[in-house]
Amino acid sequence: MKIVPIFLLGMLSVLAQLSSAQSGTTSEPEANPGRPTVSTPATLTPVGYLQFENGVLFAQGSTEFSNRIGVSQVTKLSVLPRLELFLQSEPLAISQSKDNQTAVHEGEVFAGVQSVLFAGDESRPTVSISYVRRAHTSVAPELDLGTFRQSTSILLSQDIKGFHFDTNGILTEQVQGAIRRAQFGQTLSISHSLGKFTISGEVWHFSQPFEKGNTVGNLWAVSRALRKNLVVDGGFNRGLTRTSTRWETFAGFTYLLPHRLWMVRPGSQP
């Protein structure tokens, strides 16, 4: 599978749109970033617009590697007001083992769908459900979350008194040879705007069925919307258990293409 060309095509499309977009446009759609937190928002991207979420993550101190650099890419497209499709890939993963051996691989590819069950308002959260299936397997060493064949999640998002909350309950199928095990995860992210910046703090937990342990992390990130459809971010994550990756630092951006792929009937947007 040619993962790198797909990633480069997306990057070139983003750069082309950035160079041609006019800063004075008032009808720009608004991006809905899913990064950089582990939590995924229950809300969807605008219908008919492609959204790209790209980033680089450096990890250090894992049970599987000494150092690791990964380039991530997520493409999202809402085809209906309550239905979003997405493709998640890691075009490049460079890792260094405990004995200083360096390996370069492409990462895994996942395809998924997310659907809004209940649209939220000021008094109740938005509730969604998602399903993800692995489309391409890689031999690159994984982070302490491990790798999964398929997963399903319940996602909740709500704004309360100036704070934004995203929380997920996650169930995945972990596979090791012919053995299959269930993995459970919970995340809670809280964000708050400070001037032009948004600060996010998160705690997350995943069971590790094959290691008979648990991985827990504390993530902090800052993001800024340069335009309504362009958000940049950066931050770090600290592992809190013996089997957690000790440190992760990351940076990236979310870009929503300002041109809709097809016309939407008036009143069909939520």
N, C-alpha and C positions, 0 to 999 in steps of 0.2 A: 504494500500500500504506500502510495507516494504522499506521505504526510507533510514533508517540508514544502513541496510545491503548493499544496493547499494553503499552508500557513502564509507563504510568501504572496500568494494571490490575494489573500485577505488583507495583508499589510499594504500591498500596492494599492488596493482599492481604497483603503483608509487614507493613505497619503494623497491619492488623487482627489478624494472628496475634500480633504482638508485644504488643499491648494485652491480648489474652485469655489468653496463655500464663501459666502459673503458674511462678514461679521455683523452687519446691520440687519440681517434677516430676522423678522419677528415671528415667523411661523415655524421656527425650528422645533422639531419634536424633542421630547425630553428622554434622556437615557435613564435606564433603571438598572444600575450595576448590581451584579451578583457577587463581585469580588470587592474587597480582598478577604472578607470573612469566610469562615467555614460554613456558616449559615447561609442558606439561599432564601431570598425574599419570596413571600407567597404571591406578591403582585407580579404581573407580566409586563413585557415590553409593549410599546405601542403596536397596534395591528398593522401588518404590512411592511414594517421597517426591519432591516437587518441590523443586529447589534453584535459588535465584536468586543470581546473581553480578552485582553492579551497581557501577559506578565512574565516576569522572571523571578524564580525563587531559589535562594541559596540555603541549603540545609547542612547542619554539622552535628556529628555525634549521634549516630543511629546504631542499632544492633546489626544493620545490614551494610552500612557504609561509613566511611570517615567523613567525606564531604560529597555533596551532590548539588548540581546546578540543573534546573529544569526550566524549559520555556513552555508556557501553557497558552492554549488558545480555545476560546469558547465562542461559538456562533449561535445566536438565538434568533428565532423568527416566530412571532405570534401570528397564526393564521386565522384565528377567531378571537373575539374579546376574552374568551375563557380558555383558550387552548394555545399553548406555546410548544414549539419543537426546538431542540437544541442538539448540537454536536460538540463534544469536548475532546480535545486531543492534547498531546504533549509532543510537539514536533522534534524536540531535542532534549536528551537527558545525558549529562556527563557526570560520571560518578568515580570516586576514588575509594578503593577498598581499604581495609585495615592494614594490608601489607603494601600500600602505596601503588597498587595497580589501577590504572585509569581505563575506563571503558566508556564508549560513546554509543548510544542507542537512540532509536525513536521510542517514545513512550506509548502507552495504550490509548485506544480510542473508544469513546462511549457515545451512544446515541440515546436520547431521552425525550420524554414528553411531560409537560406539566399542565394541569388543569385546575382552574379556580372552582372550588365547590361553593363557597359563600363569599360574596363581595363585601368588604368591610365598609364601615363608616366611622363616625366619631365615637360611637358607643360599642362597636364590636369589631373584632379583627377580621382581616381577610384570611381565609382558610383554603389551602390548595393541597393537591396530592400529585406526586410525581413518580415516574417509573424510568429507570435507567438500565440499559443493557450494554454489555461490553461487545464492541464490534471488531476490535483488533487486540491481540495479546502481545505483550512485550516481555523481553528477558531483563529489562532494566530493573535495578533494585528499587523497591518501593519505600515510601515513607512509612511511618509506624502505623498508619491507618490500614496498611495492607492493600491488596487488590481484590476486586469482587467480580463475580459473573453478572449479577443483576442486583438491583436495589429498589426499594420503594420508600417514600418519605411522606410524612405529614408536615406541612409548613404553615406557620402562622405569622402574620405581620400586623402591627398596629402602631399608631402614633398616640402617645399619652403625654400631655403637658410639656410639649417641646422635645420629647424623647421618642426615638423610633426603636421599636422592638422587633427582632426576627428570632424565631425559635423553631427548631426542627426536631422531629423524632424520626430516626432512620433505622431501617432494617435491611441488611445486605446478606448475600449468599457468598461466603468465602469458600474458595476451592483450593485444595492442595492434593494434587494427584487425583485419586479416586474418592477422596474424602471431602465431604461438604459440611460446612458448619455455618450457623447463623451468627451474625455480628449485629450488635445493637449500639446505637449512637444517639446522643442528645447534644444539642447546641443552643446557646443563648447569646445573642448579640444585641448590644444597646448602643445607639448612636445619638449624638447631639451636635447641633450646629454651633460653631463659635466664629462669628463673622463670616468670612468667605470659606472657612474650612469646616469639615465634619470630622469629629473624633469618634472612633468606634472602639469599644472594649468587648471582649468575648471570652466565654469559657466553654469548653467542649469536652466531650468524653466519648470514647469508643472502646468496646470490649475487644480483646485480642484472643479469639477462640483457640488458635493453634499455639499460642504462647501461654495460655492460661493466665493472662494478665489483663491490664487495662492501660490505655494511653489517655492522658489528660493534658490539655494545653490551655494557656492563657495568652490571648492574642490582643494586640493593640495596633491600631492603624489610623492614619490621617488621610483624608481625601479632599480634593477641591474640584469644583466644576468650573473649568475654563470657559465653557459654553454650556448651554442646556443639554447638548448632545455629546459633550466631551468631558469626561471626568478622569483625573489622574489620582493615583493612590500610592501609598507606601507604608511599611510597618514591619513588625516582628512578632514572632510567636515563641513562647518559652514552654518547653515540655516539663511536666511536673511529676512524672513517674519514672521508674527505673527503665522501663521499656519504651519511653517516649523519646523522640528526637529532641536533643537538648536545645538547639537554637535554629530558628528559621527566620530569614529576612526576605522581604519581597517588595517589588515595585511593579507598577503596570498602569494600564489605562482602559477605560471603557468608551467606545465610540459607537454612536448610533447614526447610521447613514441617513442623511436628511431627506432623501427622496424615497417615497413609498413605492413598493414594487408593483402594486395594483391599486385601483380605486376602491374605496370603502363607501358603502351606501350611507347616506346621512342618518345619524341616529343609531348606527350599529356599534359605535365605540361606547364603552361603559362610562 
